[in-house]
Every structure is written in C-alpha cells, then in structure tokens.
C-alpha cells in the first residue's frame, strides 16, 4: 500500500515524464486511475500553452471534481472552452456550493447553464446561488438528513439503513419540526451508543446553527473554535436551509491563506503559470499606483532641492528616515489587521490599542533616533545634522505606529479591505512624513 | 434559541460590562455557562494587566480547553503563573496533540510536568511529544478505534455500543492486523447502510494513511484535496500510531493564515495586547535589520555624492527607481512563495518560471521606463536625465523579477522560510541596484 503523500509525488513525476514524451494515451489512462485532486494539482502547475491540451485528456466523469480543485484563476479559462452541455454534466458530480463556485467564475453563462438543467436540480442550485460566495449561505450544500424529535433511535437507524449511501461528512443529523424549523442536532455516534428505544428528543442537542447571511470568515472562526465537522444553516425564520461541512471551511481557509500574501503585493488571484502578457497586465496596476505614491515622495524632495544642493549629505541620509518609518508602520498594520480579522478589536479597546502603539512609537522612536543619529555623526561629523536626523526618525516612527492603527480602522469603516491597500497608504504616509520632517528640519536648523 | 454567532457577540458584550463594573463573581458564573472558546476569545483581547486577573475566574475544569484556544503568545504567560498540579489537571481534558502543544510553550517545565502524571498518561503523551509540532506526528491524537477485517458489521456495532462514548470527529474506524499494521479504513456511515452479517473485509477501503514525519503543511494540503475528516498516522513500518482530525488542520491553517502577514512584517507571534515594552522589544529586531540594509543603500548614495552635488535632480528622482523595483520584486516573490507552498514548483518548471518572470520584467520594464522617463522629462526638461532614469528603471525591474524567483529558491534550498526574510533581502537588492544603476549611469552619461 502506498502512503497518501508518496502517491501524489509519484503521480506528478509519472505524468511529467509522459508529457515530455507526448504519450497522451497513457496519460489519460493514468488520470482515470488517480484522484481528481492530483490531476488538478498537475494541471495547475503546467504552463498555459500545454495546459489546455492536457485538460482534454481528463475523463469526462472526473472533470467536475478536477475543476472544483483547481485555482479560480485557471478555472475560468478552462470553463471558457467548454460547451454548455459539458459544463452541466461536469457540475452534476458536485455539491451545490461547489457548483455555485464554478458558475460564479463564468457569470455571463450562468443563466444559460441553469436553463439547461432539469427543474429540480436548478431549484436546488438557485437556493445556494442566491447567496454571495463569501457568506455562510454560499458555502452550504443541501445534503442534510433531517429527522423529527418524537421518533426512536431504532426508527432513525432503520431509515438510514434504507438510504443506499449517506452524504460525505455526515457526522450529525438535524432535528426539525413539521414546518422545517430547526430544533437541534443529533450526533451519529450517539445513535450508535444508545439503545434502539431511546427517543431522539433525549439525545437532541441544542444550538449548532448559523444564519445564512453570516460572513464566511466568521463561519470559519466558529468551526475552528468549536471543532465542528458540519453546521446547520438557517434562514431568518430559523428554517433549516442546508449545512456547511468542514471541507468547505478548509478550502476557504487555504484559499485565503494563499491569497493574503498576494493581496499585500497586489497580485490577487494571479495564476502563477499564466502567460507573460497576462501576468504583466495584472501587476501593472499596482506598479502604477506605486508610481503615483513615489512621485508624491519625490515632489516633497523637489520642494527641498535647495537644501540638498547646499548639503548633499541630506540626500544620502534621507532614505533611512523613510525606510525606518515604513517598517515600523507595517509592523503595527499587520498586528492590527490580524486583530481585526480575529474580531479582537472592539469599541472598548480601540483607544487602548492606539495609546499602546503610540507608546511603542515613542519608545522605539527614542531608541532608533539615538542609533541613527550616532551613525550619522560618525559618517559626517556634524552634530546639527545628527540631531536633525534623530528628531526626524523619532517623528516618523510615532506617526508610523499611530497611522498603523488609524488607517486600517478607517478603511474598515469604509468597507475597504485593509490587507489589500493598507500597506501602500501607510508607506506613502511614512515616505512623505519622513522626507518632509528630515528635509524641513534641516532647512530650519542647519541652513 | 440563539444563533451561534449572536451568542458569541452577546457573551463578549456582557463580559465587558461586568469587567467595567468589577462584578467578578457574576463574570465567573457567566464563564461557567459558556464555551471555552468564547472565554479564550475574551481573554485574548484584554490588556495584559487585567488579563491575569480575569484568567483566575475561569472554572478549573474549563482551564485546559480555554488555554488550548488561546494564542501561543498569550498562553505561555498564563501557563507560567500556574503550579504543576494545576497544569496537569488542566491538560487532562485535552487530546494528546493539544497537550503537547501546550507543553511546548513551557519547555523548561515539560519534564517536571510529565513526571507528575501517571504512567499510562505520560506514555501516551510522550508518543506525540516525540514528534515536532510541524509534522503529522505532532498533530495526531491517539483516540483511534481499530478493528480487524475478519469480523462482521454486527460485531463492530455491538463493540461500539459498549463504548459509553465515541471520540469526537470519529467518522471512520481503522482496520489493522494482529500486529497493529494498518490495512485500511472503515466508514461509520457504511456500517449504518449495510447488513449486520456483512464482513468488514468487504467494506474496507485501502489508503488513507500518512507517515508521522510528513510536514504539517503537506498534511493540510491532503486534507483539503481529499475533503477528509480524519486520517490514520503510521510509522515507517506502517504500524498505526494515531490519527489526525480535521479540527487540528483547521486550527493549523487558521494560525498560519494569521501568522503569514505578521511574518512579512517581522512581528511573528506578537500578542497584540501585550505591554508596550514587550512589543517594542519584538519589533526592535526587525527595525535593526532594516537599518542595516538602509545603511547599505545610503552607502551606495554616498559613493555618488559628487554626482548629486552637481545635479540635485538625481536626489529627487532616485527614490522612484528604488521603489518601482521593490514593488516588482515583491510581486514576483509572493507568487513564487505561494507556488512553493502549494508544491507547484518542481525541477521540470523552475527554469520555465524564471524565464517567465524575466519576460515580465522586460515587458513591464519597457512600459514603466517610458512612463517614468516621460515624467522626468516633463519635470526637468533634460533628455539625458530622462534617458538615464528610464534605463535605470528598466534594469531594476528585470533584476527585481529575476531575484524574486532566485532568492526564495535559494532560501528554500538553505531551509530558511522565504516568507520571513525574503522581502527584506529582496528590497535590499532592489534598493542597492536601483540607486547604483541610476546614479552610476548618471555619472557616466550626464556629468
């Protein structure tokens, strides 16, 4: 027997070799013997030109599962090549939340694809499509098994036995009343450890539901905190709509994990293996924004041209002031963004947090002001220059740490994700303040 | 009935009020009625001075679960205040992997605490402590239920019925032979849907194990890909050691999610609510490293003092060259780090990737060289200066994108996490190359 991780490496290795010798028939065979996730991982890491060709080799009955495991950025281009009937057949092997995810990658064709489905399937899918991807309703599937409280364990077991298969990730059944109102949960393991004549009412556990409009991030927090496998999703009237399963939460967390770093660098959702032209376009936006902020900083320097002309040492030292502020600011920013994501920042402690960060700015400001001004004195033997840069570093560090609190709080209030552009705004502030305070003070004190 | 997420908000609100009016007895009562995860979330978001006081109010039987849900950074200070007997009693409510996690926060006391446990408990815990936190063995618990292949479903059901409770997250049993060698898995749901006289052999599914030495990140990928709830952990000889459950994977992903941003800013594991002094210390290291790299850049400028003295416009424009390179480099870096994390970069495609990024560097280099040199011409009306900055931007962007591939690959080879220091190394390169190419070219061409 093969261990799971060795198996994956072996598969990637074999496929790579088959691709190199253009042995496509044997590759198609290899695909049919392997897990869709392995195939997805292979396809994701192929250069774009070969990718389409290899995608054709995926057996039709696996294509839905493979698409489901592939990055969003790649998925839409593969879906784009498929005919409506092919998409409908691919979707049929997936849960409703997964189908909805895929359809959201080709919004312009959603209506056409829904029309091609039979009534029952369409209706189920529309129930999930009604909710955006980033709330609980968008993560749910409809594979719930609901039972009444006034039946016995024996009845429930006989009912389950009659089902030929039980949906994946089913660790609990949901107890509802006659009108579908959610009452609580019944663990499968407690069915196994109790006698057949025990009533469901006695084993029923309260709680364990979430409103369909809860943000996905919050749902993930609840799963993490309560170690859940599945969770009932209800509407405003507490009617059971569906359930979220932990595999969806794992996928959600994994995706946001991968994306949090890309977000910071402004390359959200870039497919690592797309073409040079496409990637260049993705990145040009952020380079453009950065150019504007860099020009702002340059404009500050331009205003003090005269000072630099008189004392060229200012030009040598000025990047230090800006860069120390930039680091201090992004340190605070990342701590605050994390606290916001974890819901740790509340009315009660925001002011406390601001005061704390100003404290850090004052303390590190004094420390690094002394350090930098000593170095400046050692380089240029001018006590005035050395005092100037010390004061400028101090000012910039205090501004940096306090902006690190204020900027993300304001952005959150304005419903802008501070993880995406907080860093750019912050370094713009620290560049401008750094250059301005250093060159401005120098003009006043030295020249 | 209360929805799960409303309940959490309500609890935080009520506790905050009770803390404000110093009504500690009622707070202790509120604690005993709530979930440990809610209490952990409250304690994490309290300033350090109040935190210890509130921690005393947590009922002893909940203290283990609360500690388990609290951030590493806070946990060690709370554990530090507890006596050995208290720690041992707190641990008793946790799985082995969770106990191991807690003990790893107070390494100097591990031996003493292990000695205080009874033999059986110590032995189980040592089996997990044997593995580091970041491999599969460190994530496992020992709550496996193992059965033989040559018994019937009826026998297994009777065996389960005799257990008064079945461990949480049990969605499958593990099938082993007489010597404990892992043979495969048996889903609980298939027990329910098959007749009592079916043999386990017939329902047994192969695969589904992982070696104890597999990196935790890889284990998380496997859970995500295969939508697993639990997975058998085996040793080199394929003996069943324990199991990983998906809640541990969710916690692992959530933590690395939160930490990936902090890593980039060099504030790993900082407790957002610790004291000013402690936080300042944490951050000083990274500020110090940054100062060294900033000095390196300043030293390059110092070498070209004369040039700036003759043409002050160079000082105005030089930050633009450095900053464009910095952004282009970190864009590439984050794409590469993500691909490394997802295991998408293999021998077969590393060179392809490098060529692609150089292509992006060339393309964006030409685009932004034209842009920046036009702006420079508009500002300073000097065609020589404008050509100089254009060429410098072009050089720096190509260097930036190729370093963005090479630096993380070298770091990975040296077993250094590129997410922690890759950014600093990269901006040092782009600063130095940016200033050097711009000022050097200016000295040659203009002066």
Interface residues (C-beta under 8 A of the other chain):
Chain A: X1 X2 X3 X4 X5 X7 X8 X12 X16 X20 X35 X37 X38 X40 X41 X44 X45 X46 X47 X69 X157 X160 X161 X163 X164 X165 X166 X168 X169 X170 X171 X182 X183 X184 X188 X189 X191 X192 X193 X206 X207 X208 X209 X210 X211 X214 X218 X220 X221 X222 X223 X224 X225 X226 X227 X228 X229 X231 X234 X238 X245 X246 X247 X249 X250 X251 X253 X254 X256 X257 X258 X260 X261 X262 X264 X265 X266 X267 X270 X272 X273 X276 X277 X279 X280 X283 X284 X286 X287 X290 X291 X293 X294 X295 X297 X298 X301 X302 X305 X308 X309 X312 X313 X314 X315 X316 X317 X318 X319 X320 X322 X323 X324 X327 X328 X330 X331 X333 X334 X335 X336 X337 X338 X339 X341 X342 X343 X344 X345 X346 X348 X349 X352 X353 X356 X359 X360 X363 X364 X367 X368 X371 X372 X375 X379 X419 X431
Chain B: X1 X2 X3 X4 X5 X7 X8 X12 X16 X35 X37 X38 X40 X41 X44 X45 X46 X47 X69 X157 X160 X161 X163 X164 X165 X166 X168 X169 X170 X171 X182 X183 X184 X188 X189 X191 X192 X193 X206 X207 X208 X209 X210 X211 X214 X218 X220 X221 X222 X223 X224 X225 X226 X227 X228 X229 X231 X234 X238 X245 X246 X247 X249 X250 X251 X253 X254 X256 X257 X258 X260 X261 X262 X264 X265 X266 X267 X270 X272 X273 X276 X277 X279 X280 X283 X284 X286 X287 X290 X291 X293 X294 X295 X297 X298 X301 X302 X305 X308 X309 X312 X313 X314 X315 X316 X317 X318 X319 X320 X322 X323 X324 X327 X328 X330 X331 X333 X334 X335 X336 X337 X338 X339 X341 X342 X343 X344 X345 X346 X348 X349 X352 X353 X356 X359 X360 X363 X364 X367 X368 X371 X372 X375 X379 X419 X431
